[in-house]
Every structure is written in structure tokens, then in C-alpha cells.
């Protein structure tokens, strides 16, 4: 006789769903007490379905934690081996645990085989899976199988269109919906922003606010504010600043909680708009701050001529016990480059992997090359480029060649530049910089040769343009 009944362990599992260690202990007890073996001839339906219920609880618990999401599929294979029949509660957490598309289609087949595709939660999860993997046609076919109007599946399809760049189809679906909630509106605002149409995102948010006055059920949430503030931050001019200030005013007037993501978005917005005092005020008002909040504040200081304060903020962040991430180092290295803090910048760059286990990526190398180049250490910058673990991209090479041009290191620029151009033949910017460098030193033959190489490679110079903002 089992020491722990299946009902008892199921109740424990449901209570401890988000506590990984306790769930591991419950999993062990479930196995040792033999509750995962399916008994088709059990006397009561409850006993017959107990293995399925326990497997569902274990799968759902593993799906809550990113580091254990892969175990959901392993549990599902054990479930099939033990002949415990999956039900409509089995598939949604499996599909939401980011399986590869091949395994996702296998799960789709399993749900079809067991006659579960009439369940809207399974269909919505499948729809989201196909959308994540850029299979928009598959997502649309799944959406068409939803038996009745379901706002959750409609919102999932809106998101599928938006994330795959089909805003025309997203708008068409949105307009055809008989009922829309805050998620519907926010999905479209975010969709325009994701596709670079920031003006449309702001205008659509304006339409939403008009609906808010007509229908009190449609009110923006934190995700809505974050999306529209991000759009305002990515536009230039007073109109974008005014819009962002109006959003902030609405947040204050309606006593909206200044959570981590909303506060961080406001700091980022004001930092990009050059309104540093507003950014500092928001930062000081926030009760709870995450690493992303500190990153936004450091970046705002660095981009508004307060480089020393950005470095001080970095030290304060560490004193708070927060661990810097990859984005933190981009912000703080940018501050070092703009403030000409060469020694501090190089020390930070070295500490990334040794002290904080952050592997430098292209952006970090670009910051260091910019740091050394601005200070005139072009030979040291060249040494770093030669020893990079990957080929420098156009931004890194452009920063280096720009430094060579400013400091007159023509030969060094040609040596590194021509070597990399062989690997990146389609970047016109580097050809133009090298040619201009030679022309400035009246090395007309070298300049002409580079222009000729561009023509032979079929590379067209991108025309420059100017923009003027009118009130």
C-alpha cells in the first residue's frame, strides 16, 4: 500500500507549483509510490485518471521555470510510455515551453490524434507556437479552426500578424472583431512599434485613449504605456516629447503604479529626449528597481554629457547587490568612451568575463575601439581588432577607420581596412572612409583605386540626406 496517496501528492503539487525544489521532492515521491503508472481497469474514474493529473501538474510546474522548460517534453514522453492518456490540460504548457518547431508539429499531431483540437486553449497555444517560428500560414489555419469567437485566440492572431510584419492583416482582423480588450489595443500599438512605424503606434494609442473616454472597460495597462513610450523615444522632435509627457501626465493623474518596466521606459524616454532631470526624478521616485532600470539611468547619463555620474551610478548599482549584464557594460563603456576614461574603460572591459562572467559581444568591442580611437590610441585599437574572437562588423570597423582618419594613421587604417573589406565586400561606408582618408592626404592614386574597387564590386554609395523638423 502506498505511503502517500495520489490525491495527497496532487494537492501538494498544485500548492508548490512554482517552487522548483519542492516539486522535485514531490516528483520523487510520486515515482516511488507508483502513482505514474496508468491502470485502465481502475475501479473509480478518479483513480484511472490520477496518473494524467499528476503528469499534468509536473509538466505545468516545469514550464514555469526557463531552466527546466526542456524537461516538460521529457515528462510527456514518460507519460506516453506509461500509457497515461494526455488531456486538454496537458498540451498548453508543453506548447508554451518553446519547443523546436519539429517537436511542436509532433505535439500538434498528438492533440489531433486524441481529438483535443476543439479546445480553444490548445488551439491558441498552437497558434502562438507557429507565430514564434515565423510560420504565419500555419498560424492562420489554426486560427480558422477555432470553433467560436474567442478573444484570446483573436489576440494571439493579432500578435502573430504583428510579430511577422503583416500589420495590414492585423488591422483588418482588429476591425472585424466584435469585442476588443486592452490586450487587443496594446498588441496593435506594440505591433506598429516592432515594425518601426512609431508614428502609427502613437496615433493608434491616441485612438485607444479616445475609446477610454467612451468605454471605461478599455484602459491602458503597463504594457500599453511601455510600448507607446518606446515609440516616443524612437522618434525625434517636440511632438514625440510632448506625446511622451502627456502619457506621463496621464500615468500620474490616474495614480498608475510606477513598476519596474514602466519606470524604466520613462527613464529611457526622457534620457533619449535629453530631459535628464525628468529621468533622474523618475529614477528617484521608483520604489523597486531592477538591473534594466539602472541600465537605462546609466545610459541616459552617458548620452547626456554626464559620463562621470554614469560611472558613479554603475558603482552604486554594484553596492546594491545587483549583477551587471551585457547591456550594463555597453552603457558604461559608452560613458568611458565619451568621457575619455581610457584606463577605467579598459579595466571594465577586462572585468566583464573575469569578474562578472559576461562574454563580450560585438557591441562591447565597438565601444572599446571607439574609446581607444577617440583618445588617439589607434595602434592599441588595431591590436584589439586583430585579436577579436570574430570578424569585426561594419560599426567596429567604421569606428576604427574614423579614428585613423582623425589622427592621420592612414597606413594603419588601410592595412586593417583592406583586410576586412575582403570579408565584408558589400559595405560601402568603409570604402568611402578609406577613399576620403587618402584624398585628404592627396594620395589620389589610392583614393581612385578604392573607388574603382567599389564600382567593380557593384557597390553603390548610399546617398546622404538631411532632415529638418518644423513646428
C-alpha positions as CSV (number, residue, x, y, z in Angstrom):
1,X,0.0,0.0,0.0
2,X,1.3,3.5,-0.9
3,X,2.6,5.6,2.0
4,X,1.3,8.8,0.2
5,X,-2.0,8.7,-1.7
6,X,-2.2,10.1,-5.2
7,X,-4.8,12.7,-4.1
8,X,-2.4,14.0,-1.3
9,X,0.5,14.3,-3.7
10,X,-1.6,16.0,-6.3
11,X,-2.8,18.6,-3.8
12,X,0.9,19.2,-2.7
13,X,2.0,19.6,-6.3
14,X,-0.8,22.2,-7.0
15,X,0.3,24.2,-4.0
16,X,4.0,24.0,-4.7
17,X,3.7,24.6,-8.4
18,X,6.2,27.5,-8.6
19,X,8.7,26.1,-6.0
20,X,11.2,24.0,-8.0
21,X,12.9,22.2,-5.2
22,X,9.7,21.1,-3.5
23,X,8.3,19.9,-6.9
24,X,11.4,17.8,-7.3
25,X,10.8,16.1,-4.0
26,X,7.1,15.6,-4.9
27,X,8.2,14.1,-8.2
28,X,10.4,11.6,-6.4
29,X,7.5,10.6,-4.0
30,X,5.1,10.2,-7.0
31,X,7.6,7.8,-8.7
32,X,8.5,5.8,-5.6
33,X,4.8,5.4,-4.7
34,X,3.9,4.1,-8.2
35,X,1.3,6.8,-9.0
36,X,2.5,7.4,-12.5
37,X,1.5,4.0,-13.8
38,X,-1.8,4.0,-15.7
39,X,-4.4,1.5,-14.6
40,X,-7.2,1.3,-17.3
41,X,-9.3,-1.1,-15.2
42,X,-9.2,1.0,-12.0
43,X,-12.4,0.9,-10.0
44,X,-13.1,4.6,-10.0
45,X,-12.6,7.2,-12.8
46,X,-10.6,9.4,-10.4
47,X,-8.0,6.6,-9.8
48,X,-8.0,5.9,-13.5
49,X,-7.1,9.5,-14.4
50,X,-4.8,10.1,-11.4
51,X,-1.5,9.5,-13.5
52,X,-2.7,12.0,-16.1
53,X,-3.5,14.6,-13.4
54,X,-0.1,14.1,-11.8
55,X,1.8,14.3,-15.1
56,X,-0.1,17.5,-15.9
57,X,0.9,19.0,-12.6
58,X,4.6,18.1,-13.1
59,X,4.6,19.4,-16.7
60,X,3.0,22.7,-15.7
61,X,5.5,23.1,-12.8
62,X,8.5,22.6,-15.1
63,X,7.1,25.0,-17.6
64,X,7.2,27.8,-15.0
65,X,11.0,27.8,-14.9
66,X,13.1,28.7,-18.0
67,X,16.0,26.5,-17.0
68,X,13.7,23.4,-16.7
69,X,11.3,24.0,-19.6
70,X,13.1,21.4,-21.7
71,X,12.0,18.8,-19.1
72,X,8.4,19.2,-20.0
73,X,8.9,17.2,-23.2
74,X,10.8,14.5,-21.3
75,X,7.9,14.2,-18.9
76,X,5.5,14.0,-21.8
77,X,7.5,11.1,-23.4
78,X,7.4,9.3,-20.0
79,X,3.6,9.9,-19.9
80,X,3.2,8.2,-23.2
81,X,5.5,5.3,-22.2
82,X,3.3,4.7,-19.1
83,X,0.2,4.9,-21.3
84,X,-1.3,7.8,-19.2
85,X,-3.7,9.5,-21.7
86,X,-3.0,13.2,-22.2
87,X,-6.0,15.5,-21.9
88,X,-6.7,19.2,-22.8
89,X,-4.7,20.4,-19.8
90,X,-1.6,18.6,-20.9
91,X,-0.8,20.4,-24.2
92,X,-0.9,24.2,-23.4
93,X,2.1,24.2,-21.0
94,X,4.0,21.9,-23.4
95,X,3.4,24.2,-26.3
96,X,4.3,27.3,-24.2
97,X,7.7,25.9,-23.2
98,X,9.3,27.0,-26.5
99,X,9.7,23.5,-28.2
100,X,11.5,23.4,-31.6
101,X,9.1,23.6,-34.5
102,X,9.5,19.9,-35.3
103,X,8.5,18.9,-31.8
104,X,5.7,21.4,-31.9
105,X,4.2,19.9,-35.0
106,X,4.6,16.4,-33.3
107,X,2.6,17.8,-30.4
108,X,0.0,19.2,-32.8
109,X,-0.3,15.7,-34.3
110,X,-0.7,14.1,-30.8
111,X,-3.5,16.6,-29.9
112,X,-5.3,15.9,-33.3
113,X,-4.9,12.1,-32.8
114,X,-6.6,12.4,-29.3
115,X,-9.5,14.6,-30.6
116,X,-8.5,17.6,-28.5
117,X,-8.3,20.3,-31.2
118,X,-11.7,21.7,-30.3
119,X,-10.2,23.1,-27.1
120,X,-9.5,26.9,-27.7
121,X,-6.6,26.9,-25.2
122,X,-4.8,24.2,-27.2
123,X,-5.5,26.0,-30.5
124,X,-4.3,29.3,-29.1
125,X,-1.1,27.8,-27.8
126,X,-0.5,26.1,-31.2
127,X,-1.2,29.4,-33.0
128,X,1.4,31.2,-30.8
129,X,3.9,28.4,-31.4
130,X,3.7,28.7,-35.2
131,X,3.8,32.5,-34.9
132,X,7.0,32.4,-32.8
133,X,8.6,30.3,-35.5
134,X,7.5,32.5,-38.4
135,X,5.0,30.0,-39.8
136,X,2.3,32.6,-40.3
137,X,0.3,30.4,-42.8
138,X,0.1,27.6,-40.3
139,X,-0.9,30.0,-37.5
140,X,-3.7,31.4,-39.7
141,X,-5.0,27.8,-40.5
142,X,-5.1,27.0,-36.8
143,X,-6.9,30.3,-36.1
144,X,-9.6,29.3,-38.6
145,X,-10.2,26.1,-36.7
146,X,-11.3,27.9,-33.5
147,X,-15.0,26.9,-33.3
148,X,-16.5,30.1,-31.7
149,X,-15.4,33.7,-31.3
150,X,-12.6,33.7,-28.7
151,X,-10.9,37.0,-27.8
152,X,-7.9,35.2,-26.6
153,X,-7.3,33.4,-29.9
154,X,-8.1,36.7,-31.8
155,X,-5.4,38.5,-29.7
156,X,-3.0,35.7,-30.4
157,X,-3.6,36.0,-34.1
158,X,-3.2,39.8,-33.9
159,X,0.2,39.2,-32.2
160,X,1.1,36.6,-34.9
161,X,0.4,39.1,-37.7
162,X,2.2,41.9,-35.8
163,X,5.4,40.0,-35.0
164,X,5.6,38.7,-38.5
165,X,5.3,42.2,-40.0
166,X,1.8,41.9,-41.5
167,X,0.2,45.0,-40.0
168,X,-2.3,45.3,-42.8
169,X,-3.8,41.9,-41.9
170,X,-3.6,42.7,-38.2
171,X,-5.6,45.9,-38.7
172,X,-8.1,44.0,-40.8
173,X,-8.7,41.4,-38.1
174,X,-8.8,44.1,-35.4
175,X,-11.6,46.0,-37.2
176,X,-13.6,42.8,-37.7
177,X,-13.5,41.9,-34.0
178,X,-16.9,42.4,-32.3
179,X,-15.2,42.9,-29.0
180,X,-11.7,44.2,-28.2
181,X,-10.0,44.4,-24.8
182,X,-6.9,46.2,-23.7
183,X,-4.7,43.3,-25.0
184,X,-6.1,43.8,-28.5
185,X,-5.3,47.5,-28.5
186,X,-1.9,47.0,-26.9
187,X,-1.0,44.3,-29.4
188,X,-1.5,46.7,-32.3
189,X,0.4,49.6,-30.6
190,X,3.3,47.2,-29.9
191,X,3.0,45.7,-33.4
192,X,3.4,49.1,-35.1
193,X,6.4,49.8,-32.8
194,X,8.0,46.4,-33.6
195,X,7.8,47.1,-37.3
196,X,9.4,50.6,-37.0
197,X,6.2,52.6,-37.6
198,X,6.5,54.6,-34.4
199,X,4.2,57.4,-35.6
200,X,1.4,54.9,-36.3
201,X,1.9,53.4,-32.8
202,X,1.4,56.8,-31.2
203,X,-1.6,57.6,-33.3
204,X,-3.2,54.2,-32.6
205,X,-2.6,54.8,-28.9
206,X,-4.4,58.1,-29.3
207,X,-7.4,56.3,-30.8
208,X,-7.3,53.9,-27.8
209,X,-7.4,56.9,-25.4
210,X,-10.4,58.3,-27.2
211,X,-12.1,54.9,-26.6
212,X,-11.1,55.0,-22.9
213,X,-13.3,58.1,-22.5
214,X,-16.2,56.4,-24.3
215,X,-15.8,52.9,-22.8
216,X,-14.4,52.7,-19.3
217,X,-13.6,49.0,-19.9
218,X,-10.8,49.8,-22.3
219,X,-8.0,51.3,-20.3
220,X,-4.3,51.2,-21.0
221,X,-2.2,48.8,-18.8
222,X,1.6,48.8,-18.1
223,X,2.4,47.0,-21.4
224,X,0.5,49.7,-23.3
225,X,2.4,52.5,-21.7
226,X,5.7,50.8,-22.2
227,X,5.0,50.3,-25.9
228,X,3.9,53.9,-26.6
229,X,6.8,55.4,-24.6
230,X,9.2,53.2,-26.5
231,X,7.7,54.6,-29.8
232,X,8.0,58.2,-28.5
233,X,11.6,57.6,-27.5
234,X,12.4,56.4,-31.0
235,X,11.0,59.5,-32.7
236,X,12.7,62.9,-32.9
237,X,11.2,66.3,-32.4
238,X,9.0,68.2,-30.0
239,X,5.8,66.3,-31.0
240,X,7.3,63.0,-29.7
241,X,8.4,64.7,-26.5
242,X,5.0,66.3,-26.0
243,X,3.3,63.0,-26.5
244,X,5.6,61.2,-24.0
245,X,4.9,63.9,-21.4
246,X,1.2,63.6,-21.9
247,X,1.4,59.8,-21.3
248,X,3.5,60.5,-18.2
249,X,0.9,63.1,-17.1
250,X,-1.9,60.5,-17.6
251,X,0.0,58.0,-15.5
252,X,0.5,60.5,-12.7
253,X,-3.1,61.8,-12.8
254,X,-4.6,58.2,-12.7
255,X,-2.1,57.1,-9.9
256,X,-0.8,54.3,-12.0
257,X,1.7,52.2,-10.1
258,X,5.3,53.0,-11.3
259,X,6.5,49.5,-11.7
260,X,9.9,48.4,-12.9
261,X,9.1,48.2,-16.6
262,X,7.0,51.4,-16.7
263,X,9.6,53.4,-14.7
264,X,12.5,52.1,-16.9
265,X,10.6,53.1,-20.0
266,X,10.1,56.6,-18.7
267,X,13.8,56.9,-17.8
268,X,14.8,55.6,-21.3
269,X,12.3,58.0,-22.9
270,X,13.5,61.1,-21.1
271,X,17.1,60.1,-21.5
272,X,16.8,59.9,-25.2
273,X,14.9,63.2,-25.4
274,X,17.7,64.9,-23.4
275,X,15.5,65.7,-20.4
276,X,17.9,64.2,-17.9
277,X,16.3,65.9,-14.8
278,X,13.0,64.2,-15.6
279,X,14.8,60.8,-15.9
280,X,16.5,61.3,-12.6
281,X,13.2,62.3,-10.9
282,X,11.5,59.1,-12.2
283,X,14.5,57.0,-11.0
284,X,14.4,58.5,-7.5
285,X,10.6,58.0,-7.3
286,X,10.8,54.3,-8.1
287,X,10.4,52.0,-5.1
288,X,11.6,48.9,-6.8
289,X,14.5,48.9,-9.4
290,X,15.9,46.1,-11.5
291,X,19.1,45.8,-13.5
292,X,17.3,47.2,-16.5
293,X,16.3,50.3,-14.6
294,X,19.9,51.0,-13.6
295,X,21.0,50.3,-17.2
296,X,18.5,52.9,-18.5
297,X,19.8,55.5,-16.0
298,X,23.5,54.8,-16.7
299,X,22.8,55.1,-20.5
300,X,20.8,58.3,-20.0
301,X,23.7,59.9,-18.1
302,X,26.3,58.7,-20.6
303,X,24.3,60.1,-23.6
304,X,23.7,63.5,-22.0
305,X,27.3,64.5,-21.1
306,X,27.3,63.2,-17.5
307,X,29.8,60.4,-18.1
308,X,31.4,60.6,-14.6
309,X,28.0,60.3,-13.0
310,X,27.3,57.3,-15.2
311,X,30.3,55.6,-13.8
312,X,29.3,56.5,-10.2
313,X,25.9,55.1,-10.9
314,X,27.5,51.8,-12.0
315,X,29.3,51.6,-8.7
316,X,26.1,52.3,-6.7
317,X,24.4,49.6,-8.7
318,X,27.0,47.1,-7.6
319,X,26.7,48.2,-4.0
320,X,23.0,47.4,-4.2
321,X,24.0,43.8,-4.9
322,X,22.8,43.8,-8.5
323,X,24.8,41.9,-11.1
324,X,25.7,43.9,-14.2
325,X,24.7,42.3,-17.5
326,X,25.7,42.7,-21.1
327,X,23.6,45.8,-21.6
328,X,25.1,47.4,-18.5
329,X,28.6,47.1,-19.9
330,X,27.5,48.7,-23.2
331,X,26.2,51.7,-21.3
332,X,29.2,52.1,-19.0
333,X,31.7,51.5,-21.8
334,X,29.9,54.2,-23.9
335,X,30.3,56.5,-20.9
336,X,34.0,55.8,-20.8
337,X,34.4,56.4,-24.5
338,X,32.5,59.7,-24.4
339,X,34.3,60.9,-21.3
340,X,37.8,59.8,-22.4
341,X,38.2,57.5,-19.4
342,X,40.6,55.1,-21.1
343,X,42.1,53.4,-18.1
344,X,38.7,52.9,-16.4
345,X,37.1,51.6,-19.7
346,X,39.9,49.0,-20.3
347,X,39.6,47.8,-16.7
348,X,35.9,47.4,-17.1
349,X,36.3,45.6,-20.3
350,X,38.7,43.1,-18.7
351,X,36.5,42.6,-15.7
352,X,33.5,41.6,-17.8
353,X,34.5,38.0,-18.3
354,X,36.8,37.6,-15.3
355,X,34.6,39.1,-12.6
356,X,31.1,39.1,-13.9
357,X,31.2,36.1,-16.4
358,X,29.7,38.3,-19.2
359,X,31.2,37.3,-22.6
360,X,32.0,40.4,-24.7
361,X,30.0,40.7,-27.9
362,X,30.4,42.9,-30.9
363,X,28.9,46.0,-29.2
364,X,31.4,45.8,-26.4
365,X,34.3,45.6,-28.8
366,X,32.8,48.5,-30.7
367,X,32.7,50.6,-27.5
368,X,36.4,49.8,-26.7
369,X,37.5,50.6,-30.3
370,X,35.6,53.9,-30.0
371,X,37.2,54.5,-26.6
372,X,40.8,54.0,-27.8
373,X,40.2,55.7,-31.2
374,X,38.8,58.9,-29.6
375,X,41.8,59.1,-27.3
376,X,44.3,58.6,-30.2
377,X,45.4,55.0,-29.3
378,X,44.8,53.7,-32.8
379,X,47.7,51.1,-32.6
380,X,46.1,49.6,-29.5
381,X,42.7,49.6,-31.2
382,X,44.2,47.8,-34.2
383,X,45.7,45.2,-31.9
384,X,42.3,44.5,-30.3
385,X,40.7,44.2,-33.8
386,X,43.4,41.7,-34.8
387,X,42.7,39.6,-31.7
388,X,38.9,39.7,-31.7
389,X,37.3,36.2,-31.5
390,X,35.1,37.0,-34.5
391,X,35.3,39.3,-37.6
392,X,34.6,42.9,-36.8
393,X,31.3,44.2,-38.2
394,X,30.8,47.5,-40.1
395,X,30.3,49.5,-36.9
396,X,33.5,48.4,-35.3
397,X,35.5,48.9,-38.5
398,X,33.8,52.3,-39.1
399,X,34.8,53.5,-35.6
400,X,38.4,52.4,-36.2
401,X,38.7,53.9,-39.6
402,X,37.1,57.1,-38.3
403,X,39.8,57.3,-35.6
404,X,42.5,56.6,-38.2
405,X,41.2,59.5,-40.3
406,X,41.1,61.9,-37.4
407,X,44.6,61.1,-36.1
408,X,46.2,60.7,-39.5
409,X,47.0,57.0,-39.2
410,X,46.4,56.4,-43.0
411,X,48.7,53.3,-43.4
412,X,47.3,51.5,-40.4
413,X,43.8,52.3,-41.5
414,X,44.5,50.8,-44.9
415,X,46.2,47.7,-43.5
416,X,43.2,46.8,-41.3
417,X,40.6,48.2,-43.6
418,X,41.6,46.4,-46.7
419,X,41.9,43.1,-44.9
420,X,38.4,43.3,-43.5
421,X,36.9,44.6,-46.8
422,X,37.8,41.3,-48.4
423,X,35.5,39.7,-45.9
424,X,32.8,42.4,-46.0
425,X,32.6,43.4,-49.6
426,X,29.1,44.9,-49.6
427,X,29.7,47.7,-47.0
428,X,30.1,51.0,-48.9
429,X,30.9,53.1,-45.8
430,X,34.4,51.6,-45.3
431,X,35.3,52.1,-48.9
432,X,34.2,55.8,-48.7
433,X,36.1,56.4,-45.5
434,X,39.3,54.9,-46.8
435,X,39.0,56.7,-50.1
436,X,38.4,60.1,-48.3
437,X,41.3,59.5,-46.0
438,X,43.6,59.1,-48.9
439,X,42.1,62.0,-50.8
440,X,42.7,64.3,-47.7
441,X,46.4,63.4,-47.8
442,X,46.4,63.9,-51.5
443,X,47.1,60.3,-52.2
444,X,44.9,60.4,-55.3
445,X,46.0,57.1,-56.8
446,X,45.0,55.2,-53.6
447,X,41.7,57.1,-53.5
448,X,40.9,56.3,-57.1
449,X,41.8,52.6,-56.7
450,X,39.3,52.3,-53.8
451,X,36.6,53.9,-55.8
452,X,37.3,51.6,-58.7
453,X,37.2,48.6,-56.4
454,X,33.7,49.8,-55.3
455,X,32.5,50.0,-58.9
456,X,33.9,46.6,-59.8
457,X,32.2,45.0,-56.8
458,X,28.9,46.6,-57.8
459,X,28.6,48.6,-54.6
460,X,26.6,51.8,-54.8
461,X,27.3,54.6,-52.4
462,X,24.2,55.3,-50.3
463,X,23.0,58.8,-50.9
464,X,23.1,61.1,-47.9
465,X,20.0,63.2,-46.9
466,X,19.1,65.9,-44.5
467,X,16.0,66.3,-42.3
468,X,14.5,69.4,-40.8
469,X,11.8,69.3,-38.1
470,X,9.2,72.1,-38.4
471,X,7.0,73.1,-35.6
